């Protein structure tokens, strides 16, 4: 909002977002020097992205909530491996003989399951 002596804005940063929390804590630590830091950061951004100044081309904010896709995939994989390690399956003697020829059957099945999760990405 424009005031008689400059501009004044109120910002709120989400506590549930790691990025918002980090930026909020950083700005809080600046005390009364927040405006200079924001001006410097936005000036660098606008120099790198001059198209943002075009009023016909509105800026699209990309919101990231906490985890990257890679982090989420790693977490899912870790949980699936943990669950798979806890599972005990009773196997008949015929199946035991069959599996003896395939010692990595469980690992292959788990890899197949995890690779199938890519379809949900």
C-alpha positions in Angstrom: 0.0 0.0 0.0 1.3 3.4 -0.9 1.6 5.9 2.0 2.7 9.5 2.1 6.3 8.6 3.0 6.7 5.4 1.0 5.1 1.9 0.9 3.9 -0.4 3.6 3.2 -4.1 3.3 2.2 -6.8 5.7 3.5 -10.3 5.0 2.6 -13.6 6.6 4.8 -16.6 6.4 3.4 -20.1 6.8 4.8 -22.1 9.8 4.1 -25.4 8.0 6.4 -24.5 5.1 10.2 -24.9 5.7 10.9 -22.2 3.2 8.5 -19.8 4.8 9.7 -20.5 8.3 13.4 -20.1 7.2 12.6 -16.7 5.5 10.4 -15.6 8.3 13.1 -16.3 10.9 15.7 -14.6 8.8 13.6 -11.5 8.3 12.8 -11.4 12.0 16.5 -11.5 12.8 17.1 -8.4 10.7 15.2 -6.1 13.0 14.6 -2.8 11.3 16.7 -3.7 8.2 14.1 -5.8 6.6 13.2 -3.3 3.8 16.8 -3.0 2.6 17.2 -6.8 2.4 13.8 -7.2 0.5 14.7 -4.4 -1.9 18.1 -6.0 -2.6 16.7 -9.5 -3.1 13.8 -8.3 -5.4 16.1 -6.0 -7.4 18.3 -9.1 -8.1 15.2 -11.1 -9.0 13.9 -8.5 -11.3 17.2 -8.1 -13.1 17.2 -11.9 -13.6 13.5 -11.9 -14.6 12.7 -8.6 -16.4 9.5 -10.2 -17.8 8.1 -9.9 -14.2 7.8 -6.1 -14.7 5.5 -6.6 -17.7 2.0 -5.9 -16.4 0.5 -8.1 -19.2 2.6 -11.0 -18.0 1.6 -11.5 -14.3 4.1 -13.2 -12.0 3.2 -16.7 -11.1 4.3 -17.7 -7.7 5.6 -21.3 -7.3 4.6 -22.6 -3.9 6.7 -25.4 -2.5 5.4 -27.0 0.7 8.1 -28.6 2.7 9.4 -31.5 0.7 10.8 -31.9 -2.8 9.6 -34.8 -5.0 13.0 -36.5 -4.5 12.6 -36.2 -0.7 9.1 -37.6 -0.7 10.1 -40.5 -3.0 13.1 -41.3 -0.7 10.8 -41.2 2.4 8.2 -43.5 0.7 11.0 -45.9 -0.3 12.4 -46.0 3.2 9.0 -46.7 4.7 8.2 -49.4 2.2 11.6 -51.1 2.8 10.9 -50.8 6.6 7.5 -52.4 6.2 8.8 -55.1 3.9 11.5 -56.0 6.4 8.9 -56.6 9.1 6.7 -58.8 7.1 6.9 -62.6 7.6 5.3 -64.8 5.1 4.7 -68.5 5.6 5.9 -70.4 2.6 5.1 -74.0 1.7 7.9 -76.4 1.2 7.3 -76.4 -2.6 7.6 -72.6 -2.6 10.7 -72.7 -0.4 12.4 -75.0 -2.9 11.3 -72.7 -5.8 12.6 -69.6 -3.9 16.0 -71.2 -3.1 16.8 -70.9 -6.8 15.8 -67.2 -6.5 17.5 -65.8 -3.4 16.8 -62.2 -4.4 13.0 -62.7 -5.1 12.0 -60.5 -2.2 14.4 -57.7 -3.2 13.2 -58.0 -6.9 9.6 -57.8 -5.8 10.3 -54.8 -3.6 12.2 -53.1 -6.4 9.2 -53.8 -8.8 6.9 -52.2 -6.2 9.0 -49.1 -5.8 9.5 -48.7 -9.5 5.7 -48.9 -9.9 5.3 -45.9 -7.7 6.8 -43.7 -10.5 3.4 -43.9 -12.1 2.0 -41.7 -9.3 4.5 -38.9 -9.8 
